[in-house]
Amino acid sequence: MSNNWITTAEAAATISKNSHHTVSLHHVQRLLHRGKIRTRSMQGGMIFLKWSDVQTTRVAADTGRNNHADKR
């Protein structure tokens, strides 16, 4: 796979770093469902995320963690 696509775990780590706080895998999934990050599916069910979308994604300090607000 090209360097233009990364895993959900790598995306969570990158968004966390760029946002200066921890962002959960669940929150990354929410961003995907909202169309904020483009995806590519591979055979076997593996999903990759567009690197350039992940690099530009930031989340506010009071969002993105595993807490009650994430479970709405």
Backbone as CSV, one residue per row, in Angstrom:
resi,resn,N_x,N_y,N_z,CA_x,CA_y,CA_z,C_x,C_y,C_z
1,MET,0.840,-1.175,0.000,0.000,0.000,0.000,0.887,1.242,0.000
2,SER,0.471,2.215,-0.719,1.204,3.465,-0.843,1.250,4.212,0.490
3,ASN,2.148,5.150,0.611,2.254,5.970,1.819,1.089,6.946,1.966
4,ASN,0.179,6.979,0.983,-0.958,7.892,1.037,-2.092,7.377,1.908
5,TRP,-2.010,6.140,2.401,-3.075,5.514,3.172,-2.515,4.928,4.462
6,ILE,-3.245,5.107,5.592,-2.780,4.611,6.884,-3.921,3.890,7.608
7,THR,-3.599,3.192,8.686,-4.604,2.471,9.463,-5.322,3.423,10.427
8,THR,-6.421,2.940,10.985,-7.184,3.732,11.955,-6.339,4.032,13.193
9,ALA,-5.563,3.059,13.649,-4.706,3.274,14.821,-3.654,4.358,14.541
10,GLU,-3.056,4.325,13.360,-2.080,5.357,12.994,-2.764,6.720,12.902
11,ALA,-3.988,6.737,12.397,-4.736,7.991,12.291,-5.025,8.566,13.676
12,ALA,-5.438,7.719,14.611,-5.720,8.182,15.971,-4.468,8.782,16.603
13,ALA,-3.344,8.137,16.397,-2.079,8.643,16.946,-1.709,9.989,16.323
14,THR,-1.884,10.116,15.022,-1.539,11.355,14.321,-2.466,12.496,14.733
15,ILE,-3.770,12.219,14.781,-4.730,13.254,15.169,-4.491,13.664,16.622
16,SER,-4.180,12.705,17.478,-3.867,13.011,18.874,-2.665,13.943,18.971
17,LYS,-1.632,13.629,18.225,-0.417,14.454,18.232,-0.718,15.867,17.731
18,ASN,-1.450,15.963,16.640,-1.747,17.268,16.046,-2.733,18.081,16.880
19,SER,-3.578,17.390,17.663,-4.579,18.068,18.491,-4.087,18.321,19.911
20,HIS,-2.925,17.771,20.254,-2.292,17.950,21.566,-3.092,17.330,22.718
21,HIS,-3.849,16.275,22.409,-4.539,15.481,23.433,-4.947,14.154,22.809
22,THR,-5.267,13.175,23.648,-5.595,11.837,23.184,-6.941,11.813,22.462
23,VAL,-6.947,11.182,21.290,-8.163,10.986,20.506,-8.374,9.483,20.380
24,SER,-9.560,9.014,20.733,-9.850,7.579,20.734,-10.098,7.038,19.321
25,LEU,-9.960,5.728,19.190,-10.290,5.063,17.926,-11.770,5.258,17.606
26,HIS,-12.607,5.249,18.638,-14.042,5.461,18.451,-14.310,6.827,17.823
27,HIS,-13.597,7.848,18.280,-13.804,9.185,17.721,-13.328,9.245,16.265
28,VAL,-12.255,8.556,15.950,-11.798,8.501,14.553,-12.891,7.860,13.692
29,GLN,-13.527,6.802,14.189,-14.628,6.161,13.465,-15.779,7.151,13.245
30,ARG,-16.069,7.965,14.238,-17.119,8.983,14.089,-16.755,9.971,12.984
31,LEU,-15.494,10.362,12.915,-15.052,11.275,11.854,-15.219,10.631,10.475
32,LEU,-14.938,9.334,10.389,-15.107,8.611,9.127,-16.568,8.622,8.697
33,HIS,-17.450,8.313,9.631,-18.878,8.259,9.318,-19.439,9.627,8.943
34,ARG,-18.827,10.675,9.429,-19.256,12.036,9.089,-18.635,12.526,7.778
35,GLY,-17.776,11.718,7.183,-17.170,12.080,5.910,-15.997,13.028,6.013
36,LYS,-15.425,13.162,7.209,-14.296,14.076,7.408,-12.979,13.496,6.895
37,ILE,-12.904,12.154,6.828,-11.693,11.473,6.377,-12.093,10.429,5.331
38,ARG,-11.440,10.474,4.183,-11.738,9.494,3.133,-11.108,8.155,3.455
39,THR,-11.761,7.091,2.978,-11.290,5.734,3.250,-11.139,4.931,1.971
40,ARG,-10.413,3.828,2.103,-10.270,2.842,1.030,-10.368,1.469,1.690
41,SER,-11.256,0.641,1.179,-11.427,-0.713,1.705,-10.657,-1.695,0.845
42,MET,-10.036,-2.653,1.506,-9.291,-3.699,0.809,-9.991,-5.036,1.033
43,GLN,-9.657,-6.017,0.211,-10.206,-7.350,0.408,-9.819,-7.832,1.795
44,GLY,-10.709,-8.562,2.427,-10.454,-9.033,3.779,-10.954,-8.070,4.838
45,GLY,-11.561,-6.958,4.433,-12.166,-6.027,5.379,-11.250,-4.963,5.950
46,MET,-10.000,-4.909,5.511,-9.071,-3.892,6.017,-9.451,-2.528,5.454
47,ILE,-9.491,-1.517,6.318,-9.840,-0.163,5.901,-8.637,0.747,6.141
48,PHE,-8.328,1.544,5.130,-7.238,2.506,5.222,-7.799,3.911,5.088
49,LEU,-7.147,4.867,5.735,-7.585,6.254,5.745,-6.618,7.118,4.955
50,LYS,-7.159,8.130,4.297,-6.360,9.029,3.463,-5.444,9.883,4.339
51,TRP,-4.148,9.739,4.126,-3.128,10.428,4.926,-3.329,11.944,4.952
52,SER,-3.584,12.553,3.805,-3.715,14.009,3.759,-4.929,14.492,4.569
53,ASP,-6.016,13.726,4.597,-7.175,14.087,5.411,-6.836,13.998,6.899
54,VAL,-6.128,12.951,7.276,-5.739,12.763,8.677,-4.804,13.882,9.122
55,GLN,-3.847,14.237,8.290,-2.869,15.276,8.638,-3.522,16.621,8.927
56,THR,-4.628,16.922,8.260,-5.277,18.222,8.441,-6.397,18.196,9.469
57,THR,-6.675,17.032,10.056,-7.759,16.896,11.026,-7.286,17.249,12.436
58,ARG,-8.025,18.131,13.079,-7.790,18.494,14.476,-9.122,18.364,15.195
59,VAL,-9.086,18.003,16.460,-10.306,17.983,17.261,-10.101,18.844,18.490
60,ALA,-11.179,19.457,18.944,-11.117,20.343,20.108,-10.727,19.559,21.355
61,ALA,-10.179,20.241,22.313,-9.668,19.597,23.532,-10.746,18.889,24.335
62,ASP,-11.997,19.301,24.236,-13.049,18.657,25.016,-13.774,17.550,24.249
63,THR,-13.229,17.120,23.097,-13.823,16.027,22.321,-12.761,14.998,21.991
64,GLY,-13.200,13.836,21.538,-12.260,12.848,21.043,-11.792,11.812,22.023
65,ARG,-12.171,11.928,23.298,-11.755,10.945,24.299,-12.868,9.948,24.520
66,ASN,-12.546,8.827,25.158,-13.553,7.834,25.551,-14.220,8.326,26.826
67,ASN,-15.319,9.034,26.680,-16.077,9.489,27.838,-17.557,9.505,27.486
68,HIS,-18.385,9.995,28.371,-19.822,9.981,28.130,-20.221,10.802,26.917
69,ALA,-19.543,11.885,26.629,-19.873,12.712,25.471,-19.666,11.952,24.172
70,ASP,-18.720,11.002,24.145,-18.453,10.211,22.943,-19.556,9.184,22.678
71,LYS,-20.400,8.910,23.663,-21.392,7.846,23.538,-22.788,8.363,23.238
72,ARG,-22.907,9.605,22.828,-24.216,10.170,22.474,-24.761,9.555,21.231
